[in-house]
Every structure is written in C-alpha cells, then in structure tokens.
Amino acid sequence: MILFIFAAIFLVSNCQSVIREDQIAKIITLNETSFVTYNSTTSKCRIDCADADTMSLPTFRGLEKVWKFNGSAMFSADDKTFIDSNRSLEFQVLTEEDSGNYMCCTRDVQLAYQSYVCYSTQLVIVNEDALDAISSTEAPLPPAWNLIVEEGDEINCQPDSIYFLKVFDENVTDVKCLVNDVPVDIKMNNAFPSPIFNDVLIKHFNVSEHSGLYSCNATIHDGNETINEQVSFKISESWGENQHAVLLQEKMVRDALASSSPIPMHKVFIILLIVVAIITFQ
C-alpha cells in the first residue's frame, strides 16, 4: 500500500515540473465548473488544459503541460487520469476534497527559457446529499482560507478568494489595520465560530484594493497587563502557496459569513412593530 501511494505521488511529481512564479508570463482565467460528487458515473468530470481555440492548434499537442492544484504541482494522482499528453484531467472518483483551483501551464520546450502561459479553472464540488439544501439562487463561494500571519510575512492572495487572518495572539481586542497607510474594505474584530480566525477578514480579494503593506495594531490582555502590539506584513496577488494556510469547507464559510451578516432593515422594522404591538396590548 505504501509503495502504491509513493508510486502515485512519484507519477505526478515526475511528470510535472516545478514552476517558479517568475517563470509564468500570463494567467488566463477560464470558466468555473460545478459538479456533483460521485463514486462511479458514465459522465465523468473532465477539465481541459486550455480554451478550445488554443487546444485546436496543431502545435498544442507538443507543448509541455504542467498541472497545478491550489498552487502546487505535487498532488495525488489517485482516481485521476491525465489524458492525451496532459491535455485534459479526468476524475474517476469525485469528492468534495477535489474542490479548488486547477491550473494548466504550457510552454514550447524547444524554445530555451520560454515562460509559461497558464490557464486557470475553478472546480466547485457539491455533495449530492447536500445539493437540495443549497438554494438555486446561491452562487458557489470562491476558495476561503484560514491563514496565520507573522511579522514581515509576504502573503500570496488569489483573485476573489476569501481570507480569514490570525494576526495576533489570543485575548486580543481593538484590531485596527491600514493598507499603505489608508483604510480599506476589510473587516476586523470579527466573531466567527471556531476554527475560523477573527482578527481580519479579506472578502473577495481585489488586487487594486487589498494589495500592499499592512500595518495592524491591537490591544493584548495578559492577566492584569495591557500591551499594545503592532504587526506589519505584505499582501500581493499571486498563485503561490502560503505557510500556515488551511483551505476551509464551503459550508463552514457560508455559515460563518451568514452569522455575521447584519439583519436587513425591513426585518428590523417588522420586529419593532411586533414589540410595539406587544407593549400596547399589555
């Protein structure tokens, strides 16, 4: 069994080169694909390496093609089949753990030092048992991450993704952050249920708004002592991996965001009318 797992991982790592960020010339975003989990089906989930026009070119078959999952080329090939020189990735078994970002990076190996052009597909997997519970009007959430941040870190954020940041130790209050010395649209001092982090929420990362140097201050309570602490870190748009990052399940994120949403004003008005009526008729 151990030998089999090693062989599966070796197959992927042997066929997939390690790509550095500076080797990528361009990232092209393709469609978002939603699929229901299955153990066996005649209609398998398949992701193509690139768009139809690019794949129809006579030269496409000879290009080097490197697949990455959530920024990493090292992922298990169990229950997956690379078809026709890596031009497509087919899932023999599909689970919720297969949700995430799949990127196929291509280049002409005959041209020395040529950069990669990468094609990005977001795959959203829904459990069949939970399908009825999801409203047809609800769009799938983008990937969401728990992320521990330390002084001087350089954080990689993917477009439109959600990030729950833990910047300070426990017993922290009054978190305040500036980005490039100005306030931006991020939420601080949240009260999400465990295990989601609460210091800072970046919802739907936007490179023009959320990139830059973060300077965060907070009050830390240590017994009877109160300490003011500052942490600085940098965030930029990148598909690179982060240390201390954990991908969160969509249901957990959806429930957490719903619990923090304010009550709509029309519902507040109805509640006030009910309260007034109760007081009036007492």
C-alpha positions in Angstrom: 0.0 0.0 0.0 2.8 2.4 0.9 4.6 1.6 -2.3 1.4 2.2 -4.3 0.9 5.7 -2.7 4.6 6.5 -3.3 4.3 5.5 -6.9 1.2 7.6 -7.4 2.8 10.7 -6.0 6.0 10.0 -7.9 4.0 9.8 -11.1 2.7 13.3 -10.7 6.0 14.8 -9.5 7.9 13.0 -12.2 5.6 14.3 -15.0 5.0 17.8 -13.6 7.9 20.3 -13.4 8.2 22.7 -10.5 7.3 26.1 -11.8 8.5 29.3 -10.1 6.4 32.4 -10.0 8.9 34.3 -12.2 8.5 31.6 -14.9 4.8 32.5 -15.5 4.2 35.1 -18.2 0.4 35.2 -18.1 -2.5 33.6 -16.3 -5.8 33.2 -18.3 -8.9 32.5 -16.2 -11.3 30.0 -17.8 -14.8 29.1 -16.7 -15.9 28.0 -13.2 -17.1 24.4 -13.3 -19.6 22.9 -10.8 -20.0 19.1 -10.4 -21.8 16.7 -8.0 -19.7 14.1 -6.1 -19.7 10.5 -7.5 -18.0 7.2 -7.0 -19.0 5.8 -10.4 -20.6 7.5 -13.4 -20.6 7.5 -17.2 -20.4 11.3 -17.2 -17.0 11.9 -15.6 -15.8 15.4 -14.6 -13.1 16.5 -17.0 -11.0 19.7 -17.0 -9.3 20.8 -20.2 -5.8 22.3 -20.1 -6.7 25.4 -22.1 -9.5 27.1 -24.1 -10.9 25.3 -27.2 -9.2 27.6 -29.7 -5.8 27.1 -28.2 -6.2 23.3 -27.9 -7.2 23.1 -31.5 -3.8 24.5 -32.7 -1.6 21.8 -34.3 1.3 22.8 -32.1 -0.6 22.4 -28.8 0.0 18.6 -28.5 3.7 19.1 -28.5 3.7 21.8 -25.7 4.9 20.9 -22.2 1.8 20.9 -19.9 2.1 21.1 -16.1 -0.9 20.8 -13.9 -1.2 22.5 -10.5 -3.8 22.2 -7.8 -4.3 25.2 -5.5 -0.8 26.4 -6.5 1.0 23.1 -6.0 2.3 20.7 -8.7 2.6 18.0 -6.0 -0.9 16.4 -5.7 -2.0 12.8 -5.6 -2.9 11.2 -8.9 -5.2 8.7 -7.2 -8.6 8.4 -9.0 -7.4 10.9 -11.7 -6.3 10.3 -15.3 -4.1 12.6 -17.4 -5.5 12.2 -21.0 -3.6 12.7 -24.3 -0.3 14.1 -23.2 -1.8 16.0 -20.2 -4.3 18.0 -22.4 -7.1 17.0 -20.0 -7.6 15.8 -16.4 -10.4 13.4 -15.8 -11.7 12.4 -12.3 -12.6 8.7 -12.0 -14.0 9.4 -8.4 -15.0 12.9 -7.4 -15.2 14.1 -3.7 -15.6 17.5 -2.0 -11.8 17.5 -1.4 -11.3 17.8 -5.1 -12.8 21.4 -5.0 -10.2 24.1 -5.7 -8.2 25.8 -8.4 -6.7 23.8 -11.2 -4.1 25.4 -13.4 -2.5 24.0 -16.5 0.7 25.8 -17.5 2.1 25.4 -21.1 5.2 26.3 -23.0 7.2 25.2 -26.0 10.1 23.2 -24.7 12.0 23.7 -28.0 12.5 27.4 -27.1 15.0 27.8 -24.3 13.9 29.9 -21.3 10.4 30.4 -22.6 7.9 31.5 -19.9 4.7 29.5 -19.2 1.2 30.6 -20.1 -1.2 29.2 -17.5 -4.9 28.5 -17.8 -6.9 28.6 -14.6 -10.2 26.7 -13.9 -12.1 26.8 -10.6 -13.7 23.5 -9.7 -16.6 23.5 -7.3 -17.8 20.1 -6.0 -21.1 19.7 -4.3 -22.1 16.7 -2.1 -25.2 15.1 -3.6 -26.8 14.7 -0.2 -26.4 18.4 0.5 -27.5 19.6 -3.0 -31.1 20.1 -2.1 -30.1 22.2 0.9 -28.4 24.8 -1.4 -30.6 27.4 -2.8 -30.7 27.7 -6.5 -30.1 31.4 -6.2 -26.9 31.0 -4.2 -23.7 31.2 -6.2 -20.8 28.9 -5.1 -18.3 30.7 -2.9 -14.7 31.2 -4.0 -11.9 29.4 -2.1 -11.6 30.5 1.5 -8.6 30.1 3.7 -7.6 30.3 7.4 -4.2 32.0 7.5 -1.8 32.7 10.4 0.2 35.9 9.7 3.6 36.7 11.3 5.7 39.9 11.4 7.3 40.5 8.0 5.4 37.8 6.1 4.7 38.1 2.4 1.2 36.7 1.8 0.0 35.4 -1.6 -3.7 36.0 -2.4 -5.7 34.7 -5.3 -8.3 36.9 -7.1 -11.8 36.9 -5.5 -10.7 34.4 -2.8 -11.6 34.8 0.9 -9.0 35.1 3.7 -9.6 34.8 7.5 -6.4 36.1 9.1 -5.0 35.4 12.6 -2.5 38.3 13.1 -2.2 38.4 16.9 -2.2 36.1 19.9 -5.3 35.2 22.0 -7.1 37.7 24.2 -6.7 40.4 21.6 -9.1 43.4 21.2 -9.5 46.5 19.1 -7.7 45.3 16.0 -7.1 48.2 13.5 -5.3 47.8 10.2 -4.2 50.2 7.5 -3.1 49.2 4.0 -0.5 51.5 2.5 -1.4 53.9 5.4 -5.0 54.2 4.4 -8.2 52.4 5.5 -9.6 49.8 3.0 -12.6 47.5 2.8 -11.6 44.7 5.3 -13.4 43.6 8.4 -11.7 43.4 11.8 -12.6 42.2 15.3 -14.9 39.5 13.9 -16.8 36.9 16.0 -16.9 33.9 13.7 -17.2 30.4 15.3 -14.1 28.3 15.8 -12.0 27.3 14.0 -12.3 30.3 11.7 -9.9 33.2 12.5 -11.3 36.5 13.6 -8.6 39.2 13.5 -9.1 40.3 9.9 -11.4 39.2 7.1 -10.5 39.9 3.4 -13.6 39.1 1.5 -13.2 38.7 -2.3 -9.6 39.7 -2.7 -9.1 42.6 -5.1 -5.6 43.4 -6.2 -6.2 47.1 -6.6 -7.7 47.5 -3.1 -6.2 44.8 -0.9 -2.6 44.6 -2.1 0.1 46.4 -0.3 1.8 46.9 3.1 -0.5 46.1 6.1 0.1 47.7 9.4 -2.1 46.3 12.2 -2.4 47.4 15.8 -4.2 45.6 18.6 -4.6 45.6 22.4 -3.5 42.3 24.0 -4.6 41.5 27.6 -2.1 39.4 29.6 -3.6 39.0 33.1 -3.8 42.5 34.5 -1.4 43.8 32.0 -2.4 45.5 28.8 0.0 45.6 25.8 -0.2 47.4 22.5 1.3 45.3 19.7 1.9 46.1 16.0 2.4 43.6 13.2 3.3 44.5 9.6 3.1 42.3 6.6 2.7 42.5 2.8 0.0 41.1 0.6 0.2 40.7 -3.2 -1.8 38.9 -5.9 -0.1 35.5 -6.6 -1.0 31.9 -7.0 1.9 30.9 -4.8 1.4 28.8 -1.6 1.3 30.3 1.9 2.7 28.8 5.0 0.2 28.2 7.9 -2.7 28.3 5.4 -5.7 25.9 5.6 -8.4 25.6 3.0 -11.9 25.8 4.6 -15.0 23.9 3.6 -17.6 26.0 1.8 -20.5 25.2 4.2 -18.4 26.3 7.2 -17.5 29.6 5.4 -21.1 30.2 4.2 -22.5 29.6 7.8 -19.8 31.9 9.3 -20.5 34.7 6.9 -24.2 34.4 7.3 -23.9 34.6 11.1 -22.0 37.9 10.9 -24.4 39.5 8.4 -26.5 42.4 9.7 -30.3 41.9 9.9 -31.9 43.5 6.9 -33.7 46.8 7.7 -37.1 45.6 6.7 -36.8 42.7 9.2 -35.7 45.2 11.9 -38.9 47.3 11.1 -41.1 44.2 11.4 -39.5 43.2 14.7 -40.1 46.8 16.1 -43.7 46.7 15.0 -44.2 43.4 16.9 -42.5 44.8 20.0 -44.7 47.9 19.9 -47.8 45.8 19.5 -46.9 43.6 22.5 -46.3 46.7 24.7 -49.5 48.4 23.5 -51.8 45.5 24.3 -50.3 44.6 27.7 
